[in-house]
């Protein structure tokens, strides 16, 4: 296994486009804090690209909530050591906003095991908005292009000031593959069932896990399916998307995002949420694995 070569964020020589593409994968996309129900968000590569690059060049020390791995470091020529990859992932999946993570966990505990996952997502989004957060339900959709298969995906976002947090309620199952190696099983074990994090955190997580999946499939002499390739996985969370804040699917009410000054005040304009108590957690993933609310609040 090749040694790990890392460069600290104090190094200021710029990355060329090829290096950025290798590090961050497919596309750079961003949303808007003023989005309303059903609004469309097209790719905006320059704005998020500048955000990520400036984040890497920032001289501020990393926040402790990011865990042991500082996402401002770069992995250069050569593969990372397996153990270090796992440590990187453990740091990257730490939620940067523990209050949001706790609210997501609490909302999930009130969900019924008989409801569809889409209902859970909308319920969590509505609960976050009732606590004053600018939360929305995002549905990404991308067309077939080159080696990229067409697809759709749903997740939740929270826009707080100029920061966008992404929330996925069934995160780890998105990376399941056939006949995983022991190492890839350890990689999956480092991931939370529920992901709450920043765009740049998630982009690096997807890249690292996708590379590990490719390595695992190759070790088993298996073909990596198109829907597990890094480009496809990146498109789920970073492709063009529509954003809605309606508490009911297909509802006619257009509830606009609350202003930042009212983040901790109850948002108005919502229908009363349907009360639902959960007798048991809903099953997620395959193989009879039961859902665990694991958000890594370490």
N, C-alpha and C positions, 0 to 999 in steps of 0.2 A: 504494500500500500504506500503510495507516494506521501511525502511529508506535506504538511499544511503550510502554505505561505500566506501570511496576512499582512495587509498594509494598514497602518493606523490612519485615523481621519485627519491627522496633521499633514499628511502628504497632500499637496494642493495641485499637482499636475492633473489636467482634465482627462476624463475618460473619452475615448472616441466612441462613435455611434455603435460600432460593432461590439465593443466591450460592454457598453450599457445594455445592448440587446441581449448579450449572453448572460448578464447578471440578472436582468429583470424579466426576460422572457417576452411573451406576446403582448405588445401594445401597452400604452399607458392611458388610462381613462380616469375622468373625474366627474363629479356631479356638481350640483349647485345648491346653495343653502336656501334659495328662495323657491324651490320647486313646489308645485302644487299637484293635486291628484291627477294621475295619468300623464304627467309631463314627460317628454322624451329627453334623453341625454345622449348626445352623440360623442364619439371619441374626441378627446382633447389631449393630444400627445404632448404638446409643448408645456402646458401648465403643470401637469403632474410630473413630467420629466424634470422640470426645474425644481419642483418641490422635493423630489427624492434626492436630486443631486445636491441641492443646498443643505438638505438634512445630513448627507454624508460629509459635507465640508464644514458643518457647524462645529465651533470650538467648545460648545457647552458640554459638560460631562454628561454621560448617559443617565437617564432616570433609573432609580433602583427598581421600579416596577417592570422594567424591561428584562429583568432577570440576569443570569450570568453571561448571556451573549449580547454583545453590543452590536446592533444591526448596522452601525455605521462602518464596521470593518468590511473588507472585501476579500473574498477568496480568489486568489489569482491562479496562475498556471499550476496544474496538478489537482488531483482529487483530494477532498478532505478525508481525514481519518474518520472511520465509522463512528467511533465514540464521540468525536468532537461534533459531528453532524447532529447526533442525538442531543448533545448539550446545547447546541445552537437552537434547535427546535424548542427545547424546554424553556429557553429564555424568550424566544419570539412569540410564544403562545400566551405569555402572561398578559392579562387584560390591562391596558393603560388606564382605564377608568373603572375602579372597583365598584363605584356606586351603580353605574350602568350594568355591570356584570351581575351584581346582586339583585337588581330589579329584574333582569332577564331570568335569573334562576328562580326567583319567587313567582314570576308569571308562569313559568313552565310547570311549577308544582301545582298550579290550579287548573291545568289542562286535563281534559278527559282522555283516557286511553282509547276511546272509541272515535275520536275525531281525526280527520285527515291532517297531515303535516301542514298543509296550506292554511288550515284553520289555526293551528298553533302559531304559525308565523304572524298571522294577522292579529291574533289575540295578544301576543307579546308586543307587537308594534303599537297597538292601541293602548296597552298598559303603560308603555314608555311615554306616550304622548299625554296620557292623563297625569303623569308625574312631571309634565312640563317640558319634555324633551322633544326636539325636532326629529322625530323618527318617521321613517317611511318604509313601505314595502316595495322592493325593487325587483323587476323581472327583466333579466338580460336576454337578448335574442341576437343571434349572429347567423349569417348565411354561410353556406359552403364556399370555401375559398382556398384554392390550391390543395394542400394536404389537410386543411381544417374542415372537419365535418360540421354541418349546421347543428344548432342546438338552442335550448332555452334553459334558464335557471332562475330560481327565486331566493332572495335573501333579504335581510333587514339592514337598514343603515340608520345612523344617528349623526346629525350634523350639529356640531357644537363649535361656535365661533367659526374659524376657518379650517377646522379639522373634521374629517369624515371617518366615522367608525363603522366597520362592517360586522354584522352579526350573523352567524350561521348556526342553526339549531341542530344540525345533523352532520357535523363537519367530518368526523373521522371516517364515516362510511363512504364518503365521496372518494376515498383513496384505496378502497378495498380492491384487491387483485386476487387472481387464482394462484394457488400453491405458493404463498409467500415464503421467502427464506426466513430463517430465525432473525437475521438482522432487520429485515423489513417489518417483522412483527414487533420488534423493539421500537422501530421508528413510529409505527402506528400507536404504540403504547404511550409515546411522548405527546401525542395529540389529544386535545380535549374533545369531548362529544360536542360541546357548545363553544364556538370560537367568538371572542369579542376582541377586536383589535383594529389598529390603524391600517390604512391601505398598504403602506410600505412593509409593515409586518407580514401581512397576509401574502403579498407578492413573493417575498423571500421564502416563506413557509411552503407555498405551492411549488416553487422552483426546486427547493431541496427535496421535498417528498416525491415529486415527479421524477427527479433524477434517481432517487432510491428505488422507486417502483420499476423504472427501466432496468436498473441493475439487477433487481430481483428476478424479473421476467427473463432476462438474458441468462442468468445463472441456471434457471430451470429449463432453458432451451425453449422458451415460450415467446410467442409474438405479442408485443405490446399493443393492445387494442387502441384505436384512434381516440376513444373517449377517456383514455388515461394518459395521453401524451400531454406534455407541459403546455403546449399551445392551446389545446382544448380546455384544460383545467383553468388556465389563466383567463380564458374568455368567459367563464362562468361568472366571475366576480368583477372583471374589468372590461367586459365588452359593452356595447351600447345597451342602454336599459331605459325602461319606463318606470316612473316612481309614482305611487299612489299613497294617500294617507287616509283613504276611506276605511272606516271600521268594519264595514260589511262588504263582502265581495259583490261587485256589480252595483253597489249603491250609487244613488244619484247625487248624494251630498258631496260637495267639493270642500273639504276642510283644509284650509291652508296651514302651512307650518307656523307654529307660534314664534314670535320674535324672541331673540336671544335674551332680552331683558326679562322675559316671563318664563324662563326655562324651568324654574322650580315652582311655578304656579300651575294650577289645574287648567288644562286647555278646555275651551268651550266649543260647542257645536257637535259633540259626540252623542250618539245614541248610547243608552246604558249598556255596558258590556254584559253578555250573557254569563250568568253564574255557572261555573262548572267545577266540580270537585273531582279529583282524581283518586280512584281507589288503588290503582297500580300504574306504574310508569308504562307508557306505550313502548312496544318493541321497535327498535331501530336497527338497521343493518341486517346482515344475513346470519345464518347459522343459529338462529334462536337466541342471539345476544340481546339481552334486555337493555333498555335505555338507561343510561346513568347521566345525571346532571353533573358534569365535570367541567368546571370553568377555571380551575387552577388559580385560586385566590391566595397564592402563597406570597 
